[in-house]
Amino acid sequence: MNSGDTAWLLVSTALVMLMTPGLGLFYGGMVRRKNVLSMIALCFLALAIVSVQWVLFGFALAFGNDIHGIIGFNSSFLGLVGLLKGSLSYAPTVPALVYVAFQLMFAAITLGINGGEGQAYT
C-alpha cells in the first residue's frame, strides 16, 4: 500500500462528491424558483440510491469477470464481502474499499447528470 496514492484517491473522492451539490445548484438555476429545492434533492437522492446499489451489486457487475464478453460478475464482490481486506489487482497500491468509494462517486454523479437533465428543461 502506498500512503500517497491512498491520500490522493481519498481527496479525489471528496472532490467528486462535492460535484453533487454543485450539480444540484446548476440544475436549480435552470428551473423556476419553486423547484430549486427539488432539483438539489434529486441530486442527493441519486447519490443515496447509487450508494446502496453500488455496494450491493454494482461493483460486482462493473469490475467482475465478464460472462461471454457481455457483463462482468463476481459473486465474491456482492455486498463488498470479499473486499474487506487487501487490494484489487487493478489498483494494487490503494485499499480496495478506497477504490470502491472512488468509483462509487463517479457512478453517482453520472446518474445525477443523466437523471437531472430531463427534469431541468421541462
FIDRENNU-253775 format. One record per atom (N, C-alpha, C, CB): x, y, z; residue number from 1. Coordinates in Angstrom, 3 decimals. Glycine has a CB too. Layout:
! FIDRENNU-253775
+----------+----------+----------+------+
!        x !        y !        z ! selo !
+----------+----------+----------+------+
!        X !        Y !        Z !  NUM !
...
+----------+----------+----------+------+
! end
This chain:
! FIDRENNU-253775
+----------+----------+----------+------+
!        x !        y !        z ! selo !
+----------+----------+----------+------+
!    0.824 !   -1.179 !    0.000 !    1 !
!    0.000 !    0.000 !    0.000 !    1 !
!    0.874 !    1.252 !    0.000 !    1 !
!   -0.941 !   -0.007 !    1.202 !    1 !
!    0.467 !    2.216 !   -0.753 !    2 !
!    1.183 !    3.472 !   -0.849 !    2 !
!    0.324 !    4.558 !   -0.210 !    2 !
!    1.527 !    3.817 !   -2.331 !    2 !
!    0.826 !    5.193 !    0.844 !    3 !
!    0.026 !    6.191 !    1.561 !    3 !
!   -0.244 !    7.423 !    0.700 !    3 !
!    0.734 !    6.606 !    2.851 !    3 !
!    0.658 !    7.771 !   -0.189 !    4 !
!    0.433 !    8.906 !   -1.083 !    4 !
!   -0.697 !    8.639 !   -2.064 !    4 !
!    1.703 !    9.234 !   -1.842 !    4 !
!   -0.702 !    7.444 !   -2.651 !    5 !
!   -1.777 !    7.074 !   -3.571 !    5 !
!   -3.122 !    7.033 !   -2.853 !    5 !
!   -1.483 !    5.715 !   -4.218 !    5 !
!   -3.115 !    6.491 !   -1.653 !    6 !
!   -4.355 !    6.391 !   -0.880 !    6 !
!   -4.878 !    7.778 !   -0.532 !    6 !
!   -4.133 !    5.569 !    0.402 !    6 !
!   -4.005 !    8.671 !   -0.093 !    7 !
!   -4.423 !   10.030 !    0.256 !    7 !
!   -4.972 !   10.764 !   -0.957 !    7 !
!   -3.255 !   10.811 !    0.854 !    7 !
!   -4.297 !   10.616 !   -2.103 !    8 !
!   -4.760 !   11.307 !   -3.301 !    8 !
!   -6.111 !   10.762 !   -3.753 !    8 !
!   -3.730 !   11.174 !   -4.428 !    8 !
!   -6.305 !    9.464 !   -3.660 !    9 !
!   -7.585 !    8.889 !   -4.065 !    9 !
!   -8.703 !    9.333 !   -3.132 !    9 !
!   -7.499 !    7.363 !   -4.094 !    9 !
!   -8.420 !    9.476 !   -1.834 !   10 !
!   -9.429 !    9.970 !   -0.903 !   10 !
!   -9.775 !   11.433 !   -1.180 !   10 !
!   -8.943 !    9.810 !    0.537 !   10 !
!   -8.777 !   12.249 !   -1.481 !   11 !
!   -9.033 !   13.649 !   -1.832 !   11 !
!   -9.843 !   13.727 !   -3.121 !   11 !
!   -7.705 !   14.429 !   -1.982 !   11 !
!   -9.488 !   12.919 !   -4.094 !   12 !
!  -10.223 !   12.897 !   -5.360 !   12 !
!  -11.659 !   12.444 !   -5.159 !   12 !
!   -9.526 !   11.984 !   -6.364 !   12 !
!  -11.864 !   11.481 !   -4.277 !   13 !
!  -13.215 !   11.013 !   -3.967 !   13 !
!  -14.039 !   12.142 !   -3.367 !   13 !
!  -13.170 !    9.815 !   -3.001 !   13 !
!  -13.443 !   12.892 !   -2.452 !   14 !
!  -14.152 !   14.018 !   -1.833 !   14 !
!  -14.468 !   15.102 !   -2.859 !   14 !
!  -13.320 !   14.609 !   -0.686 !   14 !
!  -13.559 !   15.355 !   -3.766 !   15 !
!  -13.802 !   16.374 !   -4.785 !   15 !
!  -14.928 !   15.975 !   -5.730 !   15 !
!  -12.533 !   16.634 !   -5.578 !   15 !
!  -14.979 !   14.718 !   -6.102 !   16 !
!  -16.064 !   14.257 !   -6.964 !   16 !
!  -17.388 !   14.301 !   -6.199 !   16 !
!  -15.781 !   12.824 !   -7.484 !   16 !
!  -17.354 !   13.992 !   -4.902 !   17 !
!  -18.576 !   14.065 !   -4.113 !   17 !
!  -19.072 !   15.514 !   -4.004 !   17 !
!  -18.340 !   13.472 !   -2.711 !   17 !
!  -18.173 !   16.478 !   -3.995 !   18 !
!  -18.570 !   17.882 !   -3.973 !   18 !
!  -19.248 !   18.324 !   -5.267 !   18 !
!  -17.363 !   18.749 !   -3.713 !   18 !
!  -19.107 !   17.528 !   -6.304 !   19 !
!  -19.812 !   17.834 !   -7.540 !   19 !
!  -21.320 !   17.639 !   -7.390 !   19 !
!  -19.283 !   16.967 !   -8.672 !   19 !
!  -21.761 !   16.837 !   -6.428 !   20 !
!  -23.190 !   16.568 !   -6.248 !   20 !
!  -23.960 !   17.835 !   -5.890 !   20 !
!  -23.397 !   15.512 !   -5.162 !   20 !
!  -23.577 !   18.580 !   -4.837 !   21 !
!  -24.319 !   19.820 !   -4.591 !   21 !
!  -24.108 !   20.851 !   -5.706 !   21 !
!  -23.902 !   20.419 !   -3.250 !   21 !
!  -22.953 !   20.852 !   -6.331 !   22 !
!  -22.721 !   21.759 !   -7.446 !   22 !
!  -23.654 !   21.479 !   -8.604 !   22 !
!  -21.291 !   21.663 !   -7.909 !   22 !
!  -23.863 !   20.201 !   -8.883 !   23 !
!  -24.795 !   19.818 !   -9.945 !   23 !
!  -26.220 !   20.193 !   -9.574 !   23 !
!  -24.702 !   18.313 !  -10.228 !   23 !
!  -26.560 !   20.017 !   -8.291 !   24 !
!  -27.891 !   20.419 !   -7.835 !   24 !
!  -28.112 !   21.915 !   -7.985 !   24 !
!  -28.095 !   20.014 !   -6.388 !   24 !
!  -27.104 !   22.710 !   -7.673 !   25 !
!  -27.223 !   24.160 !   -7.838 !   25 !
!  -27.271 !   24.548 !   -9.316 !   25 !
!  -26.053 !   24.872 !   -7.145 !   25 !
!  -26.522 !   23.833 !  -10.142 !   26 !
!  -26.562 !   24.089 !  -11.582 !   26 !
!  -27.954 !   23.836 !  -12.136 !   26 !
!  -25.539 !   23.217 !  -12.313 !   26 !
!  -28.525 !   22.674 !  -11.800 !   27 !
!  -29.877 !   22.372 !  -12.265 !   27 !
!  -30.898 !   23.296 !  -11.623 !   27 !
!  -30.231 !   20.918 !  -11.967 !   27 !
!  -30.635 !   23.725 !  -10.390 !   28 !
!  -31.543 !   24.658 !   -9.731 !   28 !
!  -31.622 !   25.991 !  -10.453 !   28 !
!  -31.111 !   24.879 !   -8.305 !   28 !
!  -30.559 !   26.370 !  -11.113 !   29 !
!  -30.564 !   27.608 !  -11.879 !   29 !
!  -31.333 !   27.519 !  -13.173 !   29 !
!  -29.177 !   28.020 !  -12.169 !   29 !
!  -31.722 !   26.323 !  -13.566 !   30 !
!  -32.439 !   26.141 !  -14.818 !   30 !
!  -33.950 !   26.016 !  -14.635 !   30 !
!  -31.918 !   24.924 !  -15.520 !   30 !
!  -34.406 !   25.977 !  -13.412 !   31 !
!  -35.835 !   25.794 !  -13.165 !   31 !
!  -36.396 !   27.012 !  -12.442 !   31 !
!  -36.092 !   24.510 !  -12.341 !   31 !
!  -37.707 !   27.012 !  -12.276 !   32 !
!  -38.343 !   28.103 !  -11.545 !   32 !
!  -37.939 !   28.066 !  -10.081 !   32 !
!  -39.870 !   28.026 !  -11.679 !   32 !
!  -38.152 !   29.177 !   -9.436 !   33 !
!  -37.727 !   29.327 !   -8.047 !   33 !
!  -38.346 !   28.276 !   -7.136 !   33 !
!  -38.083 !   30.708 !   -7.543 !   33 !
!  -39.574 !   27.903 !   -7.370 !   34 !
!  -40.257 !   26.939 !   -6.503 !   34 !
!  -39.706 !   25.516 !   -6.648 !   34 !
!  -41.743 !   26.939 !   -6.808 !   34 !
!  -38.961 !   25.256 !   -7.693 !   35 !
!  -38.463 !   23.904 !   -7.950 !   35 !
!  -36.980 !   23.712 !   -7.644 !   35 !
!  -38.713 !   23.551 !   -9.375 !   35 !
!  -36.317 !   24.735 !   -7.138 !   36 !
!  -34.869 !   24.653 !   -6.894 !   36 !
!  -34.550 !   23.575 !   -5.858 !   36 !
!  -34.323 !   26.020 !   -6.422 !   36 !
!  -35.297 !   23.572 !   -4.771 !   37 !
!  -35.034 !   22.600 !   -3.716 !   37 !
!  -35.217 !   21.168 !   -4.207 !   37 !
!  -35.944 !   22.859 !   -2.529 !   37 !
!  -36.199 !   20.940 !   -5.043 !   38 !
!  -36.413 !   19.582 !   -5.555 !   38 !
!  -35.277 !   19.150 !   -6.473 !   38 !
!  -37.745 !   19.498 !   -6.302 !   38 !
!  -34.675 !   20.078 !   -7.208 !   39 !
!  -33.543 !   19.717 !   -8.065 !   39 !
!  -32.316 !   19.364 !   -7.232 !   39 !
!  -33.211 !   20.867 !   -9.027 !   39 !
!  -32.074 !   20.105 !   -6.156 !   40 !
!  -30.955 !   19.790 !   -5.274 !   40 !
!  -31.195 !   18.448 !   -4.597 !   40 !
!  -30.755 !   20.901 !   -4.219 !   40 !
!  -32.434 !   18.222 !   -4.146 !   41 !
!  -32.775 !   16.949 !   -3.511 !   41 !
!  -32.640 !   15.786 !   -4.483 !   41 !
!  -34.193 !   16.998 !   -2.957 !   41 !
!  -32.953 !   16.011 !   -5.745 !   42 !
!  -32.818 !   14.964 !   -6.755 !   42 !
!  -31.371 !   14.495 !   -6.869 !   42 !
!  -33.318 !   15.466 !   -8.113 !   42 !
!  -30.438 !   15.419 !   -6.841 !   43 !
!  -29.022 !   15.047 !   -6.938 !   43 !
!  -28.559 !   14.285 !   -5.705 !   43 !
!  -28.156 !   16.291 !   -7.132 !   43 !
!  -28.992 !   14.710 !   -4.520 !   44 !
!  -28.613 !   13.989 !   -3.309 !   44 !
!  -29.305 !   12.629 !   -3.222 !   44 !
!  -28.948 !   14.822 !   -2.078 !   44 !
!  -30.525 !   12.543 !   -3.708 !   45 !
!  -31.225 !   11.261 !   -3.739 !   45 !
!  -30.518 !   10.287 !   -4.679 !   45 !
!  -32.689 !   11.456 !   -4.172 !   45 !
!  -30.023 !   10.795 !   -5.797 !   46 !
!  -29.255 !    9.955 !   -6.722 !   46 !
!  -28.013 !    9.405 !   -6.038 !   46 !
!  -28.860 !   10.751 !   -7.978 !   46 !
!  -27.333 !   10.233 !   -5.249 !   47 !
!  -26.156 !    9.779 !   -4.506 !   47 !
!  -26.516 !    8.682 !   -3.518 !   47 !
!  -25.506 !   10.949 !   -3.771 !   47 !
!  -27.623 !    8.834 !   -2.820 !   48 !
!  -28.042 !    7.832 !   -1.833 !   48 !
!  -28.426 !    6.516 !   -2.492 !   48 !
!  -29.214 !    8.356 !   -1.013 !   48 !
!  -29.197 !    6.579 !   -3.556 !   49 !
!  -29.660 !    5.356 !   -4.226 !   49 !
!  -28.498 !    4.618 !   -4.865 !   49 !
!  -30.720 !    5.687 !   -5.290 !   49 !
!  -27.635 !    5.338 !   -5.551 !   50 !
!  -26.492 !    4.689 !   -6.206 !   50 !
!  -25.547 !    4.091 !   -5.176 !   50 !
!  -25.735 !    5.691 !   -7.094 !   50 !
!  -25.397 !    4.730 !   -4.031 !   51 !
!  -24.515 !    4.186 !   -2.992 !   51 !
!  -24.973 !    2.808 !   -2.547 !   51 !
!  -24.460 !    5.129 !   -1.788 !   51 !
!  -26.254 !    2.661 !   -2.311 !   52 !
!  -26.785 !    1.362 !   -1.881 !   52 !
!  -26.633 !    0.325 !   -2.992 !   52 !
!  -28.270 !    1.490 !   -1.473 !   52 !
!  -27.001 !    0.703 !   -4.208 !   53 !
!  -26.906 !   -0.238 !   -5.318 !   53 !
!  -25.458 !   -0.617 !   -5.627 !   53 !
!  -27.559 !    0.351 !   -6.555 !   53 !
!  -24.556 !    0.337 !   -5.524 !   54 !
!  -23.145 !    0.068 !   -5.816 !   54 !
!  -22.564 !   -0.940 !   -4.829 !   54 !
!  -22.332 !    1.371 !   -5.778 !   54 !
!  -22.909 !   -0.771 !   -3.550 !   55 !
!  -22.395 !   -1.678 !   -2.525 !   55 !
!  -22.986 !   -3.072 !   -2.706 !   55 !
!  -22.712 !   -1.140 !   -1.115 !   55 !
!  -24.272 !   -3.163 !   -2.977 !   56 !
!  -24.914 !   -4.475 !   -3.063 !   56 !
!  -24.477 !   -5.265 !   -4.294 !   56 !
!  -26.417 !   -4.312 !   -3.075 !   56 !
!  -24.552 !   -4.664 !   -5.469 !   57 !
!  -24.229 !   -5.444 !   -6.666 !   57 !
!  -23.549 !   -4.653 !   -7.779 !   57 !
!  -25.472 !   -6.051 !   -7.202 !   57 !
!  -23.482 !   -3.348 !   -7.699 !   58 !
!  -22.915 !   -2.550 !   -8.779 !   58 !
!  -21.439 !   -2.794 !   -9.020 !   58 !
!  -23.126 !   -1.115 !   -8.495 !   58 !
!  -20.659 !   -2.847 !   -7.939 !   59 !
!  -19.227 !   -3.086 !   -8.096 !   59 !
!  -18.971 !   -4.474 !   -8.670 !   59 !
!  -18.506 !   -2.927 !   -6.752 !   59 !
!  -19.775 !   -5.446 !   -8.270 !   60 !
!  -19.620 !   -6.808 !   -8.789 !   60 !
!  -19.887 !   -6.858 !  -10.287 !   60 !
!  -20.562 !   -7.771 !   -8.059 !   60 !
!  -20.870 !   -6.091 !  -10.755 !   61 !
!  -21.170 !   -6.073 !  -12.183 !   61 !
!  -20.137 !   -5.280 !  -12.982 !   61 !
!  -22.550 !   -5.493 !  -12.412 !   61 !
!  -19.643 !   -4.199 !  -12.397 !   62 !
!  -18.720 !   -3.339 !  -13.130 !   62 !
!  -17.304 !   -3.902 !  -13.198 !   62 !
!  -18.685 !   -1.977 !  -12.498 !   62 !
!  -16.857 !   -4.566 !  -12.136 !   63 !
!  -15.457 !   -4.966 !  -12.068 !   63 !
!  -15.252 !   -6.472 !  -11.949 !   63 !
!  -14.804 !   -4.290 !  -10.914 !   63 !
!  -16.301 !   -7.244 !  -12.075 !   64 !
!  -16.155 !   -8.688 !  -12.031 !   64 !
!  -15.699 !   -9.253 !  -13.362 !   64 !
!  -17.451 !   -9.328 !  -11.622 !   64 !
!  -15.418 !  -10.536 !  -13.374 !   65 !
!  -15.031 !  -11.208 !  -14.616 !   65 !
!  -16.215 !  -11.230 !  -15.569 !   65 !
!  -14.528 !  -12.650 !  -14.338 !   65 !
!  -15.921 !  -11.035 !  -16.863 !   66 !
!  -17.029 !  -10.965 !  -17.813 !   66 !
!  -17.622 !  -12.339 !  -18.088 !   66 !
!  -16.566 !  -10.333 !  -19.115 !   66 !
!  -18.896 !  -12.325 !  -18.426 !   67 !
!  -19.619 !  -13.541 !  -18.806 !   67 !
!  -19.853 !  -13.459 !  -20.309 !   67 !
!  -20.986 !  -13.695 !  -18.009 !   67 !
!  -19.139 !  -14.248 !  -21.073 !   68 !
!  -19.213 !  -14.278 !  -22.531 !   68 !
!  -18.962 !  -12.901 !  -23.141 !   68 !
!  -20.571 !  -14.800 !  -22.974 !   68 !
!  -18.135 !  -12.093 !  -22.517 !   69 !
!  -17.768 !  -10.786 !  -23.049 !   69 !
!  -18.843 !   -9.723 !  -22.955 !   69 !
!  -17.379 !  -10.931 !  -24.447 !   69 !
!  -19.917 !   -9.993 !  -22.215 !   70 !
!  -21.021 !   -9.035 !  -22.162 !   70 !
!  -20.977 !   -8.188 !  -20.901 !   70 !
!  -22.351 !   -9.761 !  -22.245 !   70 !
!  -21.017 !   -8.807 !  -19.743 !   71 !
!  -21.057 !   -8.069 !  -18.488 !   71 !
!  -20.233 !   -8.818 !  -17.455 !   71 !
!  -22.517 !   -7.872 !  -17.998 !   71 !
!  -19.679 !   -8.083 !  -16.546 !   72 !
!  -18.872 !   -8.707 !  -15.508 !   72 !
!  -19.710 !   -9.096 !  -14.305 !   72 !
!  -17.758 !   -7.779 !  -15.082 !   72 !
!  -19.259 !  -10.113 !  -13.620 !   73 !
!  -19.924 !  -10.516 !  -12.383 !   73 !
!  -18.959 !  -11.358 !  -11.570 !   73 !
!  -21.238 !  -11.301 !  -12.672 !   73 !
!  -18.826 !  -11.005 !  -10.309 !   74 !
!  -18.001 !  -11.772 !   -9.394 !   74 !
!  -18.758 !  -11.873 !   -8.084 !   74 !
!  -16.591 !  -11.121 !   -9.196 !   74 !
!  -19.199 !  -13.068 !   -7.741 !   75 !
!  -20.038 !  -13.215 !   -6.552 !   75 !
!  -19.306 !  -12.871 !   -5.261 !   75 !
!  -20.562 !  -14.623 !   -6.469 !   75 !
!  -17.972 !  -12.887 !   -5.289 !   76 !
!  -17.248 !  -12.506 !   -4.074 !   76 !
!  -17.283 !  -10.997 !   -3.848 !   76 !
!  -15.800 !  -12.986 !   -4.152 !   76 !
!  -17.688 !  -10.214 !   -4.856 !   77 !
!  -17.814 !   -8.767 !   -4.709 !   77 !
!  -19.206 !   -8.348 !   -4.243 !   77 !
!  -17.491 !   -8.088 !   -6.021 !   77 !
!  -20.182 !   -9.258 !   -4.246 !   78 !
!  -21.536 !   -8.896 !   -3.835 !   78 !
!  -21.535 !   -8.414 !   -2.394 !   78 !
!  -22.493 !  -10.087 !   -4.001 !   78 !
!  -22.083 !   -7.248 !   -2.168 !   79 !
!  -22.095 !   -6.673 !   -0.833 !   79 !
!  -20.717 !   -6.309 !   -0.327 !   79 !
!  -22.732 !   -7.619 !    0.116 !   79 !
!  -19.738 !   -6.305 !   -1.193 !   80 !
!  -18.340 !   -5.987 !   -0.870 !   80 !
!  -17.751 !   -6.907 !    0.183 !   80 !
!  -18.232 !   -4.562 !   -0.396 !   80 !
!  -18.282 !   -8.107 !    0.303 !   81 !
!  -17.810 !   -9.045 !    1.320 !   81 !
!  -16.367 !   -9.465 !    1.066 !   81 !
!  -18.709 !  -10.277 !    1.362 !   81 !
!  -16.016 !   -9.722 !   -0.174 !   82 !
!  -14.671 !  -10.185 !   -0.488 !   82 !
!  -13.629 !   -9.088 !   -0.519 !   82 !
!  -14.678 !  -10.874 !   -1.791 !   82 !
!  -14.019 !   -7.843 !   -0.258 !   83 !
!  -13.091 !   -6.726 !   -0.382 !   83 !
!  -12.684 !   -6.110 !    0.943 !   83 !
!  -13.690 !   -5.678 !   -1.237 !   83 !
!  -13.054 !   -6.720 !    2.035 !   84 !
!  -12.805 !   -6.098 !    3.328 !   84 !
!  -11.321 !   -6.000 !    3.663 !   84 !
!  -13.513 !   -6.866 !    4.405 !   84 !
!  -10.522 !   -6.866 !    3.103 !   85 !
!   -9.079 !   -6.835 !    3.346 !   85 !
!   -8.356 !   -6.840 !    2.014 !   85 !
!   -8.627 !   -8.034 !    4.221 !   85 !
!   -7.206 !   -6.218 !    1.991 !   86 !
!   -6.348 !   -6.304 !    0.814 !   86 !
!   -6.671 !   -5.284 !   -0.250 !   86 !
!   -6.439 !   -7.658 !    0.228 !   86 !
!   -6.141 !   -5.541 !   -1.443 !   87 !
!   -6.320 !   -4.630 !   -2.561 !   87 !
!   -6.748 !   -5.416 !   -3.784 !   87 !
!   -5.029 !   -3.837 !   -2.844 !   87 !
!   -7.088 !   -4.696 !   -4.820 !   88 !
!   -7.505 !   -5.298 !   -6.079 !   88 !
!   -6.318 !   -5.367 !   -7.028 !   88 !
!   -8.667 !   -4.501 !   -6.714 !   88 !
!   -6.393 !   -6.246 !   -7.997 !   89 !
!   -5.275 !   -6.403 !   -8.926 !   89 !
!   -5.094 !   -5.178 !   -9.814 !   89 !
!   -5.483 !   -7.634 !   -9.788 !   89 !
!   -6.153 !   -4.439 !  -10.109 !   90 !
!   -6.039 !   -3.265 !  -10.971 !   90 !
!   -5.840 !   -1.982 !  -10.187 !   90 !
!   -7.264 !   -3.141 !  -11.835 !   90 !
!   -5.798 !   -2.035 !   -8.851 !   91 !
!   -5.454 !   -0.889 !   -8.003 !   91 !
!   -4.626 !   -1.417 !   -6.838 !   91 !
!   -6.746 !   -0.127 !   -7.492 !   91 !
!   -3.409 !   -1.893 !   -7.113 !   92 !
!   -2.648 !   -2.594 !   -6.078 !   92 !
!   -2.064 !   -1.708 !   -4.984 !   92 !
!   -1.549 !   -3.339 !   -6.713 !   92 !
!   -1.986 !   -0.399 !   -5.201 !   93 !
!   -1.330 !    0.457 !   -4.212 !   93 !
!   -2.290 !    1.148 !   -3.260 !   93 !
!   -0.514 !    1.488 !   -4.909 !   93 !
!   -3.591 !    0.889 !   -3.399 !   94 !
!   -4.585 !    1.501 !   -2.505 !   94 !
!   -5.483 !    0.415 !   -1.929 !   94 !
!   -5.437 !    2.570 !   -3.258 !   94 !
!   -6.053 !    0.646 !   -0.745 !   95 !
!   -7.001 !   -0.332 !   -0.203 !   95 !
!   -8.224 !   -0.477 !   -1.119 !   95 !
!   -7.447 !    0.083 !    1.217 !   95 !
!   -8.760 !   -1.654 !   -1.147 !   96 !
!   -9.865 !   -1.940 !   -2.057 !   96 !
!  -11.076 !   -1.057 !   -1.780 !   96 !
!  -10.261 !   -3.400 !   -1.954 !   96 !
!  -11.395 !   -0.816 !   -0.528 !   97 !
!  -12.580 !   -0.025 !   -0.216 !   97 !
!  -12.420 !    1.442 !   -0.602 !   97 !
!  -12.895 !   -0.131 !    1.256 !   97 !
!  -11.206 !    1.948 !   -0.607 !   98 !
!  -10.975 !    3.315 !   -1.086 !   98 !
!  -11.240 !    3.379 !   -2.588 !   98 !
!   -9.521 !    3.781 !   -0.766 !   98 !
!  -10.786 !    2.383 !   -3.310 !   99 !
!  -11.038 !    2.329 !   -4.751 !   99 !
!  -12.531 !    2.186 !   -5.039 !   99 !
!  -10.264 !    1.164 !   -5.387 !   99 !
!  -13.217 !    1.389 !   -4.239 !  100 !
!  -14.669 !    1.219 !   -4.399 !  100 !
!  -15.375 !    2.556 !   -4.189 !  100 !
!  -15.216 !    0.157 !   -3.403 !  100 !
!  -14.982 !    3.309 !   -3.163 !  101 !
!  -15.602 !    4.604 !   -2.887 !  101 !
!  -15.337 !    5.592 !   -4.025 !  101 !
!  -15.081 !    5.174 !   -1.560 !  101 !
!  -14.133 !    5.560 !   -4.569 !  102 !
!  -13.792 !    6.442 !   -5.686 !  102 !
!  -14.677 !    6.157 !   -6.893 !  102 !
!  -12.315 !    6.282 !   -6.066 !  102 !
!  -14.821 !    4.907 !   -7.231 !  103 !
!  -15.661 !    4.538 !   -8.370 !  103 !
!  -17.138 !    4.807 !   -8.090 !  103 !
!  -15.458 !    3.066 !   -8.719 !  103 !
!  -17.549 !    4.656 !   -6.838 !  104 !
!  -18.930 !    4.942 !   -6.447 !  104 !
!  -19.279 !    6.395 !   -6.722 !  104 !
!  -19.148 !    4.619 !   -4.965 !  104 !
!  -18.387 !    7.306 !   -6.422 !  105 !
!  -18.682 !    8.723 !   -6.631 !  105 !
!  -18.913 !    9.029 !   -8.106 !  105 !
!  -17.544 !    9.588 !   -6.091 !  105 !
!  -18.165 !    8.387 !   -8.984 !  106 !
!  -18.389 !    8.607 !  -10.411 !  106 !
!  -19.698 !    7.988 !  -10.875 !  106 !
!  -17.235 !    8.038 !  -11.219 !  106 !
!  -20.052 !    6.843 !  -10.324 !  107 !
!  -21.346 !    6.251 !  -10.675 !  107 !
!  -22.483 !    7.150 !  -10.216 !  107 !
!  -21.493 !    4.851 !  -10.052 !  107 !
!  -22.354 !    7.751 !   -9.040 !  108 !
!  -23.415 !    8.603 !   -8.501 !  108 !
!  -23.539 !    9.905 !   -9.285 !  108 !
!  -23.151 !    8.908 !   -7.027 !  108 !
!  -22.427 !   10.526 !   -9.623 !  109 !
!  -22.511 !   11.789 !  -10.353 !  109 !
!  -23.005 !   11.548 !  -11.777 !  109 !
!  -21.141 !   12.495 !  -10.373 !  109 !
!  -22.735 !   10.377 !  -12.331 !  110 !
!  -23.244 !   10.048 !  -13.658 !  110 !
!  -24.763 !    9.963 !  -13.638 !  110 !
!  -22.643 !    8.727 !  -14.157 !  110 !
!  -25.315 !    9.350 !  -12.616 !  111 !
!  -26.778 !    9.291 !  -12.512 !  111 !
!  -27.355 !   10.683 !  -12.320 !  111 !
!  -27.207 !    8.376 !  -11.350 !  111 !
!  -26.687 !   11.502 !  -11.528 !  112 !
!  -27.168 !   12.868 !  -11.345 !  112 !
!  -27.157 !   13.660 !  -12.630 !  112 !
!  -26.340 !   13.575 !  -10.316 !  112 !
!  -26.120 !   13.481 !  -13.437 !  113 !
!  -26.028 !   14.203 !  -14.703 !  113 !
!  -27.091 !   13.720 !  -15.675 !  113 !
!  -24.635 !   14.038 !  -15.318 !  113 !
!  -27.251 !   12.412 !  -15.799 !  114 !
!  -28.227 !   11.871 !  -16.739 !  114 !
!  -29.657 !   11.993 !  -16.225 !  114 !
!  -27.912 !   10.423 !  -17.031 !  114 !
!  -29.840 !   11.886 !  -14.908 !  115 !
!  -31.195 !   11.935 !  -14.352 !  115 !
!  -31.764 !   13.327 !  -14.291 !  115 !
!  -31.209 !   11.346 !  -12.988 !  115 !
!  -30.951 !   14.312 !  -14.030 !  116 !
!  -31.447 !   15.666 !  -13.874 !  116 !
!  -31.639 !   16.422 !  -15.162 !  116 !
!  -30.541 !   16.416 !  -13.021 !  116 !
!  -31.018 !   15.955 !  -16.228 !  117 !
!  -31.084 !   16.671 !  -17.478 !  117 !
!  -32.507 !   16.828 !  -17.988 !  117 !
!  -30.254 !   15.977 !  -18.501 !  117 !
!  -33.264 !   15.760 !  -17.975 !  118 !
!  -34.635 !   15.820 !  -18.468 !  118 !
!  -35.525 !   16.658 !  -17.584 !  118 !
!  -35.204 !   14.438 !  -18.588 !  118 !
!  -35.267 !   16.660 !  -16.285 !  119 !
!  -36.087 !   17.430 !  -15.364 !  119 !
!  -35.823 !   18.923 !  -15.498 !  119 !
!  -35.834 !   16.983 !  -13.936 !  119 !
!  -34.602 !   19.287 !  -15.797 !  120 !
!  -34.239 !   20.697 !  -15.786 !  120 !
!  -34.898 !   21.493 !  -16.918 !  120 !
!  -32.741 !   20.831 !  -15.878 !  120 !
!  -35.175 !   20.845 !  -18.012 !  121 !
!  -35.687 !   21.579 !  -19.158 !  121 !
!  -37.185 !   21.465 !  -19.326 !  121 !
!  -35.019 !   21.108 !  -20.393 !  121 !
!  -37.872 !   20.817 !  -18.397 !  122 !
!  -39.328 !   20.678 !  -18.550 !  122 !
!  -40.066 !   21.773 !  -17.839 !  122 !
!  -39.795 !   19.339 !  -18.032 !  122 !
+----------+----------+----------+------+
! end
